[in-house]
Amino acid sequence: MATPSLIQLDRSLVEKMSSVLSCQKPEVIQDRFGIGVKTWVKIREGQAIRQSVAIRLIQRLERDRLI
């Protein structure tokens, strides 16, 4: 089985995402970004996430005009 490609999000994007959150509750993160809290923690800490998740997240941020 192939290992999934990983990608690290740009720090400025992470800061923008963080600025639009009213709190760090899992349901708020899920509603706003469509990702789980574990993925959010990885992003916040500068860790890489699966490329497929990053692509969907960026598309959602563009759709919601956050980037």
Beta strands, then each sheet from edge to edge (+ up, - down):
strand 1: 6-7
strand 2: 49-50
sheet 1: 1+ 2-
end
